Amino acid sequence: MNSSIRLGLNAIHVWRASLEIKKKDIQVFKRLLTPDEKERADRFCFEKDQANFITGRAILRTLLGRYTNQSPADIKFKYNSYGKPLLKKQVQSPPFNFNLSHSGGKVLYAFSRGIPLGIDLEKMKPDIDFAAIAQRFFSHGEVSSLFSLKKSDRVEAFYACWTRKEAFIKAMEMGLSLELDKFNVSLRPGEPARLISIKSQNQNTRNWSLYDLNVFRGFKACLAVRSRNIIISYYLWDSTC
Ligand SMILES: CC(C)(COP(=O)(O)OP(=O)(O)OC[C@H]1O[C@@H](n2cnc3c(N)ncnc32)[C@H](O)[C@@H]1OP(=O)(O)O)[C@@H](O)C(=O)NCCC(=O)NCCS
């Protein structure tokens, strides 16, 4: 299946894929990458990280090719000053946006037209030292909400908070230059994902929506979009795509 894919104006497409690919397919994927991407792949110390990067980038190119009617190898990226990859040449109006996240051998991609978005995926590790990470990166409000929960709920709430915050900073395109303790997201079990408050950045919480994505067992994932009115569709990428 290599046909083009249409993306409506209020639509967000979320694709999920496994990065565990056969060795022979990795060589095929590598041919889709540019010399600088191949160099980046070669800089990974471990073969597995190298294979994951090649696979994740080749799937991204394949999907972008189908959305924008280009050959995957012809797609050119540019990077903003915070490292976010964007399409160098926009052939559609409103412009085509994408973001991706990988963790634990899985990858998630999100695509939109004109709607700023960010996505984050994390494999949950039950023995993570979440208290130290939360105290370092979360806001005071988030830390106190987290520690008010019963112990058995804390690891999952920690990952809910983490992925919601990361998805939001990725949508803002600013990486870690947007201080993580300057905005609050929900984290309590059963509470819908939402941006509760934000200091400065000329942002209004009412313009933003957060969506938890339950796409892989044992993972947490979140999509952040600057829109109140979207329809999300979910797709699974496999080698027939
Ligand atoms: C960009 C950033 C958010 C990457 O996050 P990450 O969790 O390491 O990695 P993810 O897999 O989720 O995302 C990586 C992808 O995001 C994209 N990306 C890179 N810079 C980005 C930016 N500034 N904004 C949005 N997306 C970005 C890229 O496509 C990248 O994949 P690629 O390198 O294969 O192309 C980075 O700022 C970071 O290091 N965050 C860690 C923050 C942290 O310590 N949080 C603690 C808990 S809240």
The ligand as an SDF file (V2000), in Angstrom:
LIG
                    3D

 48 50  0  0  0  0  0  0  0  0999 V2000
   13.0770   17.3340   22.1650 C   0  0  0  0  0  0  0  0  0  0  0  0
   13.0410   16.7020   23.5050 C   0  0  0  0  0  0  0  0  0  0  0  0
   11.7020   17.0710   24.1000 C   0  0  0  0  0  0  0  0  0  0  0  0
   13.2430   15.2320   23.2090 C   0  0  0  0  0  0  0  0  0  0  0  0
   12.6050   14.4180   23.9900 O   0  0  0  0  0  0  0  0  0  0  0  0
   12.9440   12.8640   24.2110 P   0  0  0  0  0  0  0  0  0  0  0  0
   11.9480   12.3890   25.2060 O   0  0  0  0  0  0  0  0  0  0  0  0
   14.3690   12.6690   24.4610 O   0  0  0  0  0  0  0  0  0  0  0  0
   12.7130   12.1570   22.8030 O   0  0  0  0  0  0  0  0  0  0  0  0
   11.3960   11.8170   21.9840 P   0  0  0  0  0  0  0  0  0  0  0  0
   11.5900   10.4860   21.4140 O   0  0  0  0  0  0  0  0  0  0  0  0
   10.1360   12.0760   22.7310 O   0  0  0  0  0  0  0  0  0  0  0  0
   11.4200   12.9080   20.8040 O   0  0  0  0  0  0  0  0  0  0  0  0
   12.4770   12.9670   19.9260 C   0  0  0  0  0  0  0  0  0  0  0  0
   11.9800   13.5300   18.6170 C   0  0  0  0  0  0  0  0  0  0  0  0
   11.3700   14.8050   18.8280 O   0  0  0  0  0  0  0  0  0  0  0  0
   11.6890   15.6620   17.7250 C   0  0  0  0  0  0  0  0  0  0  0  0
   12.2950   16.8700   18.3040 N   0  0  0  0  0  0  0  0  0  0  0  0
   13.6070   17.1910   18.4590 C   0  0  0  0  0  0  0  0  0  0  0  0
   13.7140   18.4300   19.0300 N   0  0  0  0  0  0  0  0  0  0  0  0
   12.4570   18.8630   19.2260 C   0  0  0  0  0  0  0  0  0  0  0  0
   11.9110   20.0910   19.7660 C   0  0  0  0  0  0  0  0  0  0  0  0
   12.6680   21.0790   20.2130 N   0  0  0  0  0  0  0  0  0  0  0  0
   10.5660   20.2100   19.8230 N   0  0  0  0  0  0  0  0  0  0  0  0
    9.7690   19.2290   19.3680 C   0  0  0  0  0  0  0  0  0  0  0  0
   10.2190   18.0490   18.8400 N   0  0  0  0  0  0  0  0  0  0  0  0
   11.5510   17.8860   18.7750 C   0  0  0  0  0  0  0  0  0  0  0  0
   12.6180   14.8840   16.8000 C   0  0  0  0  0  0  0  0  0  0  0  0
   11.8610   14.3920   15.7250 O   0  0  0  0  0  0  0  0  0  0  0  0
   13.1240   13.7600   17.6620 C   0  0  0  0  0  0  0  0  0  0  0  0
   13.3130   12.5350   16.9840 O   0  0  0  0  0  0  0  0  0  0  0  0
   14.5310   12.3160   15.9660 P   0  0  0  0  0  0  0  0  0  0  0  0
   15.7250   12.8460   16.6380 O   0  0  0  0  0  0  0  0  0  0  0  0
   14.5510   10.8370   15.7360 O   0  0  0  0  0  0  0  0  0  0  0  0
   14.1280   13.0740   14.7430 O   0  0  0  0  0  0  0  0  0  0  0  0
   14.1410   17.2700   24.3950 C   0  0  0  0  0  0  0  0  0  0  0  0
   13.9130   18.5840   24.6440 O   0  0  0  0  0  0  0  0  0  0  0  0
   14.4620   16.5820   25.6790 C   0  0  0  0  0  0  0  0  0  0  0  0
   15.5660   16.2100   25.8400 O   0  0  0  0  0  0  0  0  0  0  0  0
   13.5610   16.3880   26.6290 N   0  0  0  0  0  0  0  0  0  0  0  0
   13.8330   15.7150   27.8930 C   0  0  0  0  0  0  0  0  0  0  0  0
   13.1210   16.5440   28.9360 C   0  0  0  0  0  0  0  0  0  0  0  0
   13.1760   15.9890   30.3140 C   0  0  0  0  0  0  0  0  0  0  0  0
   14.2070   15.7490   30.8870 O   0  0  0  0  0  0  0  0  0  0  0  0
   11.9990   15.8240   30.8940 N   0  0  0  0  0  0  0  0  0  0  0  0
   11.8750   15.3360   32.2300 C   0  0  0  0  0  0  0  0  0  0  0  0
   10.4680   14.9870   32.5780 C   0  0  0  0  0  0  0  0  0  0  0  0
    9.2330   16.2020   32.1810 S   0  0  0  0  0  0  0  0  0  0  0  0
  1  2  1  0
  2  3  1  0
  2  4  1  0
  2 36  1  0
  4  5  1  0
  5  6  1  0
  6  7  2  0
  6  8  1  0
  6  9  1  0
  9 10  1  0
 10 11  2  0
 10 12  1  0
 10 13  1  0
 13 14  1  0
 14 15  1  0
 15 16  1  0
 15 30  1  0
 16 17  1  0
 17 18  1  0
 17 28  1  0
 18 19  1  0
 18 27  1  0
 19 20  2  0
 20 21  1  0
 21 22  1  0
 21 27  2  0
 22 23  1  0
 22 24  2  0
 24 25  1  0
 25 26  2  0
 26 27  1  0
 28 29  1  0
 28 30  1  0
 30 31  1  0
 31 32  1  0
 32 33  2  0
 32 34  1  0
 32 35  1  0
 36 37  1  0
 36 38  1  0
 38 39  2  0
 38 40  1  0
 40 41  1  0
 41 42  1  0
 42 43  1  0
 43 44  2  0
 43 45  1  0
 45 46  1  0
 46 47  1  0
 47 48  1  0
M  END
$$$$
